[in-house]
Amino acid sequence: MVKLFEKNYHLMSIPELKEFIEKNKRLPEIPSADEMLKNGVNTAELMMGLLKKLEELTLHVIQQQEEIEALKAKK
């Protein structure tokens, strides 16, 4: 199991994520709607993937807040 909150976890940058979404029309590691319709949905796997995306999003929000605080401190 991936441990997102460990220091050595590689979090995809927002520009990398944007590029992936534009190219693939889906989130990384989450099947597309067409794939789900064609192959069915493993609910447990999908829920784990969505939880991972939620945790990654939380890490991005924390990083952005730290950047905001750093910019405020420069004023």
Buried (B, 14 or more C-beta within 10 A) or exposed (E): EEEBEEEEEEEEEEEEBEEBEEEEEBBBEBBEEEEEEEEEEEEEEEEBBEEBBEBBEEEBEEEEEEEEEEEEEEE
